[in-house]
């Protein structure tokens, strides 16, 4: 049933005449008459008694009227809801990210997005890249910020490269290498290392497979705050990605790791290929890219102690 016919039907019922409805709708009287006749044919009943002066609802017409009103009201509400999504006055955005992306980049983009579009609901989950990709594929996320050395594992996804994420070595300010422009892993062979796992291949050091180099992991801690605390106490050294460099403690020093010793991690914004993006996604991606620019500026300042 054409909802436009229901709207004409309601207007005729309100006005009590085809002529009055035609004037209100901007139609001709004959056009309104034809549309009412078409609707009567579709429902199989006469909806109006044609009287010498106007029209009057039949019993069938009175029965149809509240249903017609409900249908057109719901359609009007649906149109408004769709408009709100397009205008970012409603909707949702589900974001996933790995831990160091949550140190600064993602939270700042979320804050900027909330300030610009406060009526859009934004959620965030944190996890390893593999788990985030699984949730993205299952339709549980709209966007995942993920990191990898290559894009081979991203089949079936649409990727937007955000930045490259080089590594820093975090050392105590009095460390012998604290004033260096960059450092080689071979120079750190005898250091006590701080890492999130006892096996190097399960840590950030897995990206630095230097022949003959196997770090001596003395302290196993999972949180960045704890790792930095141990470095500040002079108990060892650790790797910190550039994404987390801007949040480093002021009493430690970040020295760039030589690029030959650790491949740069590539950071992507991943979305499902072939899936229509929610209207909020494009706006959020733009804010992420603005955040990358600010992050690079802070990382540069973080490389050297004040």
C-alpha positions in Angstrom: 0.0 0.0 0.0 1.4 3.4 -1.0 1.8 5.5 2.1 1.3 8.7 0.0 -2.3 7.5 -0.5 -2.7 7.2 3.3 -1.5 10.7 3.8 -4.1 12.0 1.2 -6.7 9.9 3.0 -6.0 11.5 6.3 -6.1 15.0 4.9 -9.5 14.4 3.3 -10.7 13.0 6.6 -9.5 16.1 8.4 -10.9 18.6 5.8 -14.2 16.8 5.1 -13.9 17.4 1.4 -11.7 16.6 -1.6 -11.4 20.2 -2.5 -10.1 21.3 0.9 -7.6 18.4 1.0 -6.5 19.4 -2.5 -5.8 23.0 -1.5 -3.9 21.9 1.6 -1.7 19.4 -0.3 -1.2 21.5 -3.5 -3.0 19.0 -5.7 -6.0 19.3 -8.0 -9.4 18.2 -6.7 -9.5 15.5 -9.4 -6.1 14.2 -8.4 -7.2 13.8 -4.8 -10.4 12.0 -5.9 -8.4 9.6 -8.1 -6.0 8.8 -5.2 -8.9 8.1 -2.8 -10.5 5.8 -5.4 -7.2 4.0 -5.8 -6.9 3.5 -2.1 -10.5 2.2 -1.9 -9.7 -0.3 -4.6 -6.7 -1.5 -2.6 -8.5 -2.0 0.7 -11.7 -3.3 -1.0 -14.1 -0.9 0.6 -15.6 2.6 0.2 -13.9 4.9 2.7 -16.0 8.0 2.2 -19.6 8.7 1.5 -19.8 11.4 -1.2 -22.3 13.9 -0.1 -23.7 17.0 -1.8 -21.5 19.1 0.5 -18.2 17.3 1.1 -17.5 13.8 2.2 -17.9 11.7 5.4 -16.0 8.7 6.6 -17.8 5.4 6.2 -17.5 2.8 9.0 -14.6 1.2 7.0 -13.0 4.6 6.7 -13.2 5.2 10.5 -11.7 1.8 11.0 -8.8 2.6 8.7 -8.0 6.1 10.0 -6.1 5.2 13.2 -4.1 2.6 11.3 -3.2 5.1 8.6 -2.2 7.6 11.3 0.1 5.1 13.0 1.7 4.1 9.7 2.5 7.6 8.6 3.6 8.6 12.1 6.1 5.7 12.2 7.3 6.5 8.7 7.8 10.2 9.7 9.8 9.0 12.8 11.9 6.7 10.7 12.7 9.5 8.3 13.7 11.7 11.2 15.9 9.0 12.7 17.7 8.4 9.4 18.2 12.2 9.0 19.7 12.2 12.5 22.2 9.5 11.6 23.3 11.4 8.5 23.6 14.6 10.5 25.5 12.8 13.3 22.8 13.8 15.7 22.3 10.1 16.7 23.8 6.7 16.1 26.7 4.7 17.5 30.4 4.0 16.7 32.1 0.9 18.0 35.9 1.2 18.2 38.6 -1.3 19.1 42.3 -0.7 19.6 45.5 -2.3 20.8 46.9 -1.1 24.1 49.5 1.5 23.0 47.0 3.1 20.6 44.9 3.7 23.7 47.7 5.6 25.4 46.9 8.8 23.6 45.9 8.5 19.9 42.5 6.9 20.3 41.3 8.7 23.5 42.1 12.1 22.0 40.2 11.3 18.8 37.3 10.1 20.9 37.3 13.2 23.0 37.3 15.4 19.9 34.5 13.3 18.4 32.3 13.6 21.5 32.8 17.3 21.6 31.7 17.7 18.0 28.9 15.0 18.0 27.7 14.5 21.6 24.6 12.6 20.6 26.5 9.8 19.0 27.3 6.9 21.3 31.0 5.8 21.1 32.3 2.6 22.7 35.9 1.3 23.0 37.3 -2.2 23.6 41.0 -3.0 23.9 42.7 -6.1 22.7 45.4 -7.7 20.7 45.3 -7.2 16.9 44.2 -10.8 16.2 41.3 -10.6 18.6 40.2 -7.2 17.3 40.3 -8.5 13.7 38.0 -11.4 14.8 35.5 -9.0 16.4 35.6 -6.8 13.3 34.8 -9.7 11.1 32.0 -10.8 13.4 30.4 -7.4 13.0 31.0 -6.5 16.7 33.2 -3.4 15.8 32.9 -0.7 13.2 36.6 0.2 13.3 39.7 -1.5 14.7 43.1 0.2 15.2 45.6 -2.5 14.6 49.3 -2.9 14.1 51.5 -5.3 12.1 54.7 -5.6 10.2 52.8 -6.2 7.0 49.2 -6.3 5.8 49.1 -10.0 5.0 46.7 -10.8 7.8 44.2 -8.1 6.7 42.5 -10.0 3.9 38.9 -9.0 3.5 39.4 -5.7 5.2 39.6 -2.1 4.1 42.8 -0.5 5.5 43.7 3.1 6.1 47.4 3.6 7.0 47.6 6.0 10.0 51.3 6.0 10.9 54.5 4.0 11.3 55.3 3.2 14.9 59.1 3.0 15.5 60.6 1.8 18.8 62.4 3.6 21.5 64.6 2.2 24.3 63.6 3.6 27.7 66.6 4.1 30.0 67.4 5.9 33.2 68.6 9.5 32.8 72.0 8.5 34.1 72.3 5.5 31.8 75.5 5.4 29.6 73.3 5.6 26.4 70.9 8.3 27.6 72.4 11.0 25.4 72.8 9.0 22.3 70.9 10.0 19.1 70.1 6.3 18.5 71.1 2.9 19.9 71.8 -0.6 18.5 70.5 -3.7 20.2 74.0 -5.1 20.4 74.9 -2.3 22.8 72.2 -3.5 25.1 73.1 -7.2 25.2 74.2 -7.1 28.8 71.3 -5.0 30.1 68.5 -6.2 32.4 65.4 -6.0 30.3 61.8 -5.3 31.4 59.1 -6.9 29.3 55.5 -8.1 29.5 56.5 -11.8 28.9 59.4 -13.9 29.8 59.8 -15.1 26.2 61.2 -12.4 23.9 59.2 -13.7 20.9 56.0 -12.9 22.8 57.0 -9.2 23.4 57.7 -6.1 21.3 61.3 -7.5 20.9 59.9 -10.1 18.5 60.1 -7.4 15.9 63.9 -7.2 16.4 65.3 -10.6 15.6 68.9 -9.7 15.5 71.4 -12.6 15.0 73.0 -13.6 18.3 70.9 -11.2 20.3 68.7 -12.6 23.0 67.7 -10.1 25.7 68.0 -11.1 29.4 64.5 -10.5 30.6 64.9 -9.9 34.3 61.6 -8.3 35.2 58.2 -9.4 33.7 55.5 -6.8 34.2 52.5 -6.2 32.0 51.6 -2.6 32.6 53.3 0.4 31.0 53.3 2.3 34.3 55.1 -0.5 36.0 57.7 -0.8 33.2 58.5 2.9 33.3 58.7 2.8 37.1 61.3 0.1 37.0 63.3 2.0 34.3 63.1 5.2 36.5 64.5 3.2 39.4 67.5 2.2 37.3 66.6 -1.5 37.3 66.6 -2.1 33.6 65.6 -1.0 30.1 62.5 -1.6 28.0 61.1 -0.9 24.6 58.4 1.7 24.2 56.5 2.3 20.9 56.3 5.8 19.6 52.5 5.7 20.2 53.2 5.6 23.9 56.1 7.9 23.9 54.1 11.0 24.6 52.9 9.5 27.9 56.4 8.6 29.1 57.4 9.6 32.6 59.6 12.7 32.9 62.3 10.8 34.8 63.1 8.4 32.0 64.8 9.0 28.7 63.6 7.6 25.3 66.4 6.8 22.8 65.4 5.9 19.3 66.2 2.3 18.4 68.2 2.0 15.2 65.8 1.2 12.3 67.9 -1.7 11.1 67.4 -3.4 14.5 63.6 -3.3 14.6 61.1 -3.2 11.7 58.7 -0.3 12.1 55.2 -1.4 13.0 52.6 -0.1 10.7 49.4 1.1 12.3 46.1 0.8 10.4 42.5 1.8 10.8 40.8 -1.4 9.6 37.1 -1.6 8.6 35.3 -4.5 6.9 35.5 -4.5 3.1 32.2 -4.4 1.3 30.3 -3.2 4.4 28.5 0.2 4.4 30.2 2.4 7.0 28.1 4.1 9.6 27.9 7.9 9.0 30.0 8.5 12.2 32.9 6.5 10.9 34.2 9.0 8.3 34.2 11.8 10.8 36.1 9.7 13.4 38.7 8.7 10.8 39.4 12.4 10.0 39.9 13.1 13.7 42.3 10.1 14.0 44.4 11.5 11.2 44.5 14.9 12.9 45.6 13.1 16.1 48.4 11.4 14.3 49.9 14.9 13.4 49.7 16.0 17.0 51.2 12.7 18.2 54.2 13.1 15.9 54.9 16.5 17.4 54.7 15.2 21.0 56.9 12.2 20.1 59.6 14.5 18.8 59.6 16.4 22.1 59.6 13.2 24.1 62.8 11.9 22.5 65.1 14.1 24.6 64.9 15.0 28.3 64.0 18.6 29.3 
